[in-house]
Amino acid sequence: MDFEKIRQTDSEHYMSVFNRANVCFTHGKGNKLYDSFGNEYTDFTAGIAVNCLGYGDPDLVGAIAAQAEKLIHVSNLYYNEPQTVLCETLTSGTGFSRVFFSNSGAEANECAIKLARKYRYDRGENKSTVLCAEESFHGRTLTTATATGQEKYSKPYAPLTPGFKHVPYNDFAALKAALTDDVGAIMLEPLQGESGVTPASYDYLVNVYALCKQTGTLLILDEVQTGVMRTGKFFCFEHYGISPDIVTLAKGLAGGVPIGATLANGDVAETFKPGDHGSTFGGNPLACAAANAVINKVTSPEFSDAIERAGRRLKDRLMELRKYKFVKDVRGKGLIFGLQLDEKLPAASVVGRMRSEGFLIAAAGHNTLRFIPPLTITPKEIDLMSAALAKIFSATNI
Ligand SMILES: *Cc1c(COP(=O)(O)O)cnc(C)c1O
């Protein structure tokens, strides 16, 4: 199909929920993507923090191909070894004792919310309310869209799931004041991704953790975007020296194959009994074999050193761009960074101009440019990307 045919068929027959760029990718290699006209792009979006090993990684492709030949899917009514291996990896030395696998971030969060509510239900407690943050993003199912602290994602779909309250992010006093007797769990991203790459301040998250311990409130951390080495550590919460009762993973976990994971600890992990929850596809051998290959690779010492070096390089380069007066802020950790622009320079226009220069970057909330490259991004690619950005900024007169 030629590009024009693809564009037109899509515009007529795909539900029009996406503002798609006028480009159709056909293949990728390393940290580069190629479109149907043969143009090359260096990727700083990684399928939104998903393709952590870039494209065509021989170990990931090999693991997927080998597993596909043996067994793609089998019902969860039976055991499958790749799932058990992944389950063991995610629970050994992480502080979590059990895991449940699903297929997406929203599903992983949906499971976390169900787990927290059933934990209270089993104890006969009236503590079904989940306290969430404004500007958060937790997914698109009806319940996770309700948990999401942005009305645009939930308002048209009322009546919404009851039992969610929202407080300003990074405001401990506001959170503490909202911790009424009906609240059984607090659900937060340790770094808000979609709404503009805003890390939790150290004091905030440490205080929230202490408050949860003090009051017996469950802490759920949504690490769908920040997990699996994205911030330089396997879990972003490790930067804070804390550990939640429940954590969710998805995006980067299987390097592009759909997967979600909900990890829990202690009594919380023992909550679900046979029949309480389930998934047809979740944790199937193909997705788990891919996740096993990803984890093997990204947690090796050499790999995490490379992430650290690349992250520092990206941060330095972005910080240099603060000399342009319309660059308002640079925020992030590891290999997830946001560069906030003045409202007069729309992030979407910079994203478009960068694409013409052969670089893919994403926009996020609050007019922020978001950089979430494959974890394999090289210093040279970082320098070329930031040079292209500087070129665009130099030519911008606002
Ligand atoms: C992307 C994202 C989700 C939703 O994940 P899906 O796989 O799109 O359902 C949830 N939480 C956070 C923090 C995310 O970044």
Ligand as a Chemical Component Dictionary entry (heavy atoms), coordinates in Angstrom:
data_LIG
# 
_chem_comp.id                   LIG 
_chem_comp.type                 NON-POLYMER 
_chem_comp.pdbx_formal_charge   0 
_chem_comp.three_letter_code    LIG 
# 
loop_
_chem_comp_atom.comp_id 
_chem_comp_atom.atom_id 
_chem_comp_atom.alt_atom_id 
_chem_comp_atom.type_symbol 
_chem_comp_atom.charge 
_chem_comp_atom.model_Cartn_x 
_chem_comp_atom.model_Cartn_y 
_chem_comp_atom.model_Cartn_z 
_chem_comp_atom.pdbx_ordinal 
LIG C1 C1 C 0 1.346  4.774 29.506 1  
LIG C2 C2 C 0 0.963  4.805 30.930 2  
LIG C3 C3 C 0 -0.159 4.084 31.407 3  
LIG C4 C4 C 0 -1.087 3.353 30.475 4  
LIG O1 O1 O 0 -0.470 2.303 29.812 5  
LIG P1 P1 P 0 -1.228 1.571 28.587 6  
LIG O2 O2 O 0 -0.305 0.445 28.241 7  
LIG O3 O3 O 0 -1.371 2.591 27.504 8  
LIG O4 O4 O 0 -2.535 1.118 29.094 9  
LIG C5 C5 C 0 -0.393 4.083 32.753 10 
LIG N1 N1 N 0 0.401  4.755 33.616 11 
LIG C6 C6 C 0 1.468  5.464 33.197 12 
LIG C7 C7 C 0 2.321  6.168 34.203 13 
LIG C8 C8 C 0 1.782  5.517 31.848 14 
LIG O5 O5 O 0 2.827  6.237 31.424 15 
# 
loop_
_chem_comp_bond.comp_id 
_chem_comp_bond.atom_id_1 
_chem_comp_bond.atom_id_2 
_chem_comp_bond.value_order 
_chem_comp_bond.pdbx_ordinal 
LIG C1 C2 SING 1  
LIG C2 C3 SING 2  
LIG C2 C8 DOUB 3  
LIG C3 C4 SING 4  
LIG C3 C5 DOUB 5  
LIG C4 O1 SING 6  
LIG O1 P1 SING 7  
LIG P1 O2 DOUB 8  
LIG P1 O3 SING 9  
LIG P1 O4 SING 10 
LIG C5 N1 SING 11 
LIG N1 C6 DOUB 12 
LIG C6 C7 SING 13 
LIG C6 C8 SING 14 
LIG C8 O5 SING 15 
# 
